[in-house]
Structures are given as structure tokens and as C-alpha cells.
Amino acid sequence: MITGTNSRLAHGGAQYDVQTEDLEREHCLLTLVFRAGAVVARRRVPYPAGLGMPPDPMALRAALEAQHQDTLQAVKADRFAPGSAPAADPTLNDLIDRYLRSRGLLPG
């Protein structure tokens, strides 16, 4: 198991925390995006092919860092689904609004 990584960034007048960690038992990497302490987006990706079992620690660290950086770029670009067609991706603001509405914190 490798240690995760965390970043904090300001974008669009809001503060975001991005956390990426290795879920070793599930053979995947998990990235969570937080705003005001609440998870507003998550990305769970199986280990990339070719890591081996058990995975090579250096290759796993590189995959984790790449996923984390990709997610940071997605937050800065107002999207969360990296690699998808941009027109099909909801913006991060859409995801946040949807979340806040589901909690009754926004009207509509």
C-alpha cells in the first residue's frame, strides 16, 4: 500500500480539497473532491493494466499521481469526468448544484 496525496485549490470563488488514495484490497485508486467539507465528486478507477500483482510500488505511485493531477485539472476546467467528451460532461458547478439541491440546501 502506498500513501495517498492531497491538494487544496481555489477555483470560481470556492475552496476545493482533492484527495487521492490507493484502495489496495479493491485494486483501485479513489479520488474524492470536497467543497465545504462535503464530497461533491468521486472518481474510482481500477488499477491500470500492467501494474502486476502485487503492483510495482513506483508504477502505482505514478498512476496515483497521474489520476490526482488529472482530477485537479478537471476541477480547474469545471468538469470532473476526465477523458470523456466535454459536451457530455456536467460541469463541476452542475455537480455541486445537484448535490446541494439533493440535500435541500438550494431551491429547485
C-alpha positions, 0 to 999 in steps of 0.5 A: 500500500502506498500513501495517498496525496492531497491538494487544496485549490481555489477555483470560481470563488470556492475552496476545493480539497482533492484527495487521492488514495490507493484502495489496495484490497479493491485494486483501485485508486479513489479520488474524492473532491470536497467543497465545504467539507462535503464530497461533491465528486468521486472518481474510482478507477481500477488499477491500470493494466500492467501494474502486476500483482502485487503492483510495482510500488513506483508504477502505482505511485505514478498512476496515483499521481497521474489520476490526482493531477488529472482530477485537479485539472478537471476541477480547474476546467469545471468538469470532473469526468476526465477523458470523456467528451466535454459536451457530455460532461456536467460541469463541476458547478452542475455537480455541486448544484445537484448535490446541494439541491439533493440535500435541500440546501438550494431551491429547485 
